[in-house]
Amino acid sequence: MIIAILNGIGLYWLNHFLNVKFKISSQVQMLYEYIIQWGLLYVTVYQVMFDNFLSRSL
């Protein structure tokens, strides 16, 4: 869970930095927000699956 939260914070600041530097439109920014959300979902599901795999192997 900590990895997912840190990933979300990192992606948020990356989005913020790119928006300030390149003056990104609101539509592109919305797409970036979706990427952040799906990235968080992927990291969370991957972590849960990997934890379950490790607990069954041991």
C-alpha positions as CSV (number, residue, x, y, z in Angstrom):
1,M,0.0,0.0,0.0
2,I,2.9,2.3,0.8
3,I,4.3,1.8,-2.7
4,A,1.0,2.7,-4.3
5,I,0.7,5.9,-2.2
6,L,4.3,6.9,-3.0
7,N,3.7,6.2,-6.7
8,G,0.6,8.4,-6.7
9,I,2.5,11.2,-5.0
10,G,5.3,11.0,-7.5
11,L,3.0,10.9,-10.5
12,Y,1.1,13.9,-9.1
13,W,4.2,16.0,-8.7
14,L,5.4,14.9,-12.2
15,N,2.0,16.0,-13.6
16,H,2.2,19.3,-11.7
17,F,5.8,20.0,-13.0
18,L,4.9,19.1,-16.6
19,N,1.8,21.3,-16.4
20,V,3.8,24.3,-15.2
21,K,6.7,23.8,-17.6
22,F,4.8,23.1,-20.8
23,K,1.4,24.8,-20.2
24,I,-0.6,21.7,-20.9
25,S,-4.3,22.0,-21.8
26,S,-7.0,20.8,-19.5
27,Q,-7.9,17.9,-21.8
28,V,-4.4,16.6,-21.8
29,Q,-4.1,17.1,-18.1
30,M,-7.3,15.0,-17.6
31,L,-5.7,12.2,-19.6
32,Y,-2.6,12.4,-17.3
33,E,-4.9,12.1,-14.3
34,Y,-6.4,9.0,-15.8
35,I,-2.9,7.6,-16.4
36,I,-2.1,8.3,-12.7
37,Q,-5.3,6.6,-11.5
38,W,-4.7,3.5,-13.7
39,G,-1.0,3.4,-12.6
40,L,-2.1,3.4,-9.0
41,L,-4.6,0.6,-9.7
42,Y,-2.0,-1.4,-11.5
43,V,0.6,-1.1,-8.7
44,T,-2.0,-2.0,-6.1
45,V,-3.3,-5.0,-7.9
46,Y,0.3,-6.1,-8.8
47,Q,1.4,-5.8,-5.1
48,V,-1.6,-7.8,-3.8
49,M,-1.1,-10.6,-6.4
50,F,2.7,-10.7,-5.7
51,D,2.1,-10.8,-2.0
52,N,-0.4,-13.7,-2.4
53,F,2.0,-15.6,-4.6
54,L,4.8,-15.2,-2.1
55,S,2.6,-16.3,0.8
56,R,1.5,-19.5,-1.1
57,S,5.0,-20.4,-2.1
58,L,6.4,-20.3,1.4
